Amino acid sequence: MELAKARQNTRKERWQSFRSVMTQNKAAMAGAIIIGIYLLMMLVAPLVAPYDPFEISLEDKLTPPSMEHWMGTDDKGRDILSRILYGSRLSIGVGFASVLFGAFFGITLGLIAGYYGKWVDTIISRLLDVMLAFPGILLALAIISALGPGLINVTIAVGVFSIPLFARIVRGSTMEVKKLEYIDAIRTLGANDFTIIFKHVFPNVLSPIIVQGSMRLATAILSAAGLSFLGLGAQPPSPEWGAMLSSGRDFLFSAPYMAIFPGLMISVLVLGFNLFGDGLRDALDPKLKK
């Protein structure tokens, strides 16, 4: 009873410390507000979008921003604001899905390599070295060239080059945690490897995973938008921000707002995740606290 109460008090103190550091970090709070606004935009897009994002109206094509079309219309007369609202679901969704994909496989490989070591660690580490030998965007291009263009394939491609980053972080943290005395005590009591890895080691390596995940979201969203910009991601008429930016580059002089608004949305969101990720690192990294 006393042990459970002590654990509860410890968790409460950690949460209060985390909340205190985050609330005092103005940049991190600004990032959290930006992310919150974007997530809210994803949820309410069908309710607040003034027009059908796929509706073509050649009579209204290349209309500059006005009270009727706040962000103007594109070369096919589609309302840019409505397309940006709906596009948030695609751009942000691909970012989250790719990071979850990379985190799942990266964490699993990192835990196995760090816990078992020896030849298992050697094989996994060499595999990760091969993946890291390729620049991330080139690895993604190679994967998409094999799988073909499309949002699902972009998600897989961006997720694959996130795997070694998560694996390296988890491997190092696991190697430190498995040397602790309480892990030896649990093993002596008869716990199997699966229980030790996922019930006792994994919770103790969550902090760097959360920080890496929040920082990686910015890179994933930017990479997915870049691939769509090259025509390898979302295909017309999908209102994905990278694809919208690609369409707008042909009208930079006659209708610059076609490229400005989707580019601005990507930039602000990436900034928000970077600011929030820096704040998480400050709050969760005990070395920085000291």
CORQUIGI-V235734 format. One record per residue. N is the residue number from 1. RES is the residue in one letter. D_CENTER is the distance of its C-alpha to the mean C-alpha in Angstrom with 2 decimals. Layout:
# CORQUIGI-V235734
<<N;RES;D_CENTER> <N;RES;D_CENTER>>
This chain:
# CORQUIGI-V235734
<<1;M;39.93> <2;E;39.82> <3;L;37.07> <4;A;34.85> <5;K;35.66> <6;A;34.85> <7;R;31.41> <8;Q;30.78> <9;N;31.96> <10;T;29.78> <11;R;26.62> <12;K;27.86> <13;E;28.46> <14;R;25.04> <15;W;23.44> <16;Q;25.89> <17;S;25.18> <18;F;21.39> <19;R;22.03> <20;S;24.65> <21;V;22.58> <22;M;19.70> <23;T;22.29> <24;Q;24.17> <25;N;21.28> <26;K;21.58> <27;A;18.72> <28;A;16.29> <29;M;17.96> <30;A;17.71> <31;G;13.92> <32;A;14.00> <33;I;16.46> <34;I;14.52> <35;I;11.49> <36;G;14.30> <37;I;16.11> <38;Y;13.41> <39;L;12.92> <40;L;16.71> <41;M;17.02> <42;M;15.24> <43;L;17.73> <44;V;20.80> <45;A;20.43> <46;P;23.35> <47;L;25.46> <48;V;25.29> <49;A;25.00> <50;P;28.53> <51;Y;28.91> <52;D;27.95> <53;P;25.16> <54;F;26.97> <55;E;30.47> <56;I;32.31> <57;S;35.04> <58;L;36.66> <59;E;38.94> <60;D;36.09> <61;K;34.25> <62;L;33.07> <63;T;34.03> <64;P;32.96> <65;P;31.27> <66;S;33.80> <67;M;34.38> <68;E;34.18> <69;H;30.98> <70;W;29.07> <71;M;26.91> <72;G;29.51> <73;T;29.54> <74;D;28.63> <75;D;31.16> <76;K;31.60> <77;G;32.07> <78;R;28.83> <79;D;27.64> <80;I;24.65> <81;L;23.65> <82;S;23.62> <83;R;21.58> <84;I;18.94> <85;L;18.85> <86;Y;18.56> <87;G;16.14> <88;S;13.55> <89;R;13.40> <90;L;12.83> <91;S;10.39> <92;I;8.02> <93;G;8.98> <94;V;8.31> <95;G;4.66> <96;F;4.67> <97;A;7.60> <98;S;6.90> <99;V;4.82> <100;L;7.71> <101;F;10.06> <102;G;9.68> <103;A;9.83> <104;F;12.82> <105;F;14.81> <106;G;14.00> <107;I;15.02> <108;T;18.00> <109;L;19.22> <110;G;18.86> <111;L;20.82> <112;I;23.47> <113;A;23.94> <114;G;24.16> <115;Y;26.41> <116;Y;28.83> <117;G;28.99> <118;K;31.89> <119;W;31.74> <120;V;28.66> <121;D;26.72> <122;T;28.37> <123;I;27.43> <124;I;23.74> <125;S;23.57> <126;R;25.36> <127;L;23.02> <128;L;20.03> <129;D;22.18> <130;V;22.81> <131;M;19.15> <132;L;18.64> <133;A;21.79> <134;F;20.14> <135;P;17.96> <136;G;14.47> <137;I;15.19> <138;L;18.65> <139;L;17.58> <140;A;15.41> <141;L;18.54> <142;A;20.75> <143;I;18.95> <144;I;18.98> <145;S;22.59> <146;A;23.46> <147;L;21.71> <148;G;22.24> <149;P;20.26> <150;G;18.32> <151;L;14.97> <152;I;15.12> <153;N;16.00> <154;V;13.26> <155;T;10.73> <156;I;12.90> <157;A;13.34> <158;V;9.85> <159;G;9.38> <160;V;12.79> <161;F;12.38> <162;S;9.65> <163;I;12.43> <164;P;14.85> <165;L;12.76> <166;F;12.16> <167;A;15.73> <168;R;17.35> <169;I;16.17> <170;V;17.17> <171;R;20.34> <172;G;21.55> <173;S;21.05> <174;T;22.71> <175;M;25.63> <176;E;26.28> <177;V;26.10> <178;K;28.33> <179;K;31.09> <180;L;31.47> <181;E;34.75> <182;Y;33.53> <183;I;31.78> <184;D;35.21> <185;A;36.85> <186;I;34.64> <187;R;35.34> <188;T;39.03> <189;L;39.05> <190;G;38.18> <191;A;34.47> <192;N;33.05> <193;D;30.19> <194;F;27.76> <195;T;28.53> <196;I;28.28> <197;I;24.93> <198;F;23.03> <199;K;25.11> <200;H;25.93> <201;V;23.82> <202;F;20.34> <203;P;20.54> <204;N;21.58> <205;V;18.61> <206;L;15.97> <207;S;15.81> <208;P;14.43> <209;I;11.88> <210;I;10.62> <211;V;10.76> <212;Q;9.11> <213;G;6.10> <214;S;6.03> <215;M;6.96> <216;R;4.86> <217;L;1.96> <218;A;5.60> <219;T;6.85> <220;A;5.29> <221;I;6.46> <222;L;9.43> <223;S;10.26> <224;A;10.35> <225;A;12.43> <226;G;14.52> <227;L;15.36> <228;S;16.34> <229;F;18.34> <230;L;20.19> <231;G;21.00> <232;L;19.11> <233;G;16.53> <234;A;17.56> <235;Q;21.33> <236;P;23.73> <237;P;24.22> <238;S;20.59> <239;P;19.49> <240;E;16.14> <241;W;15.67> <242;G;15.81> <243;A;18.82> <244;M;20.39> <245;L;20.15> <246;S;21.84> <247;S;24.55> <248;G;25.18> <249;R;25.94> <250;D;29.31> <251;F;30.29> <252;L;29.36> <253;F;32.99> <254;S;34.16> <255;A;31.10> <256;P;28.52> <257;Y;26.78> <258;M;25.40> <259;A;23.09> <260;I;22.90> <261;F;21.30> <262;P;18.31> <263;G;17.81> <264;L;18.06> <265;M;15.50> <266;I;12.85> <267;S;14.17> <268;V;14.35> <269;L;10.83> <270;V;9.56> <271;L;12.44> <272;G;11.63> <273;F;8.32> <274;N;10.43> <275;L;13.37> <276;F;11.97> <277;G;10.55> <278;D;14.06> <279;G;15.70> <280;L;14.19> <281;R;15.35> <282;D;18.72> <283;A;19.09> <284;L;18.23> <285;D;19.69> <286;P;23.43> <287;K;24.52> <288;L;23.34> <289;K;25.05> <290;K;28.25>>
